[in-house]
Amino acid sequence: MAARPLQIGSVGIRTARTIEILRTERGLSQRQLATRVTALGHPMSNTALSRIERAQRRCDIDDLAALAQALHVPPFALLEGDTAL
């Protein structure tokens, strides 16, 4: 089976940017946020987080929920971007 090409749409790109913005506003490194997410029961490496933030990796619904919990925002806020914060 051939790999599906990575095509991240506008919502995915906005979500990636919002994750990075919130992370930096909270003074967290990628490693620190990945550690928080992992501690919540959703293993994530800082490399995976970096790829999500650069829109080089899809942020699936489980990633989204864990990242939102680790950043103390509702998942919808990550999807809507800074206008929802």
N, C-alpha and C positions, 0 to 999 in steps of 0.2 A: 504494500500500500504506500503510495507516495505521500510525502508530508504535505500538509495543507499550508499554503503560503501564508505568511504573517501579514495580515492586513488589519491594522488597528484604525478604527474610524475616529470621528471627531469626539465622541463621548469618551472613548478610551484614552485619547490624547489629553483631553481636559482632566480626566481622572488622574492620569499619571502626573500632570503638572500640579494638581491640587494636593496629591500625596506629598510631593516634594516640598511644596510651599508650607504645608502644615508641619511637616517634619522639621524644616529649618526654623520656622517660627517658634517651635517648642524646644529648639536648641539640641535636637537629637541628631546623631550621626546615623548613617544608614545601618551600621552595625548595631547601634543601640535600638533602633526601631525593629530591626529584624529579630533581635533578642527578645524584645517585648512580645512580638507576634508569636515567636516560638514558645515563649512561656505561657501564652494563652492556649497552647495546644495545636497550633498550626505551624509546623516547622517551615522556616523560611531563612535562607541564607542572605547575607548582605549583597551577594552577587545577584540573587534573584530580585531583590528589592531594587537594586541599581538598574537592572534590565526593565523592570516595571516602570520606574521613573523616567527612563529614556525611551519608553514606548517600543522596546525591543522584545518584550515578553508580555503576553496577555495577562491581565489581572482578572482571574476568574472570580466567581461569586464568593468562594471560600476565602480567597485572598482579600477581597474587598471587605468582607465582614470582619475578618481578623485585623486588618489594617485600621479600619474605622474604630474598632474597640480599643486598639492600642493607642490611637490618636485621640480618643475620647470624643468622637463625633459620630453622628448617625451615618450609616452607609450612604444615605441619600446625599449627604453633604459632599462626599467624595465624587459622586456622579455629577452633581450640579456645579461644582467649582466654587470659587470664592464668593459668588453672589448668594450662595446658600448659607454662608458662615456668619 
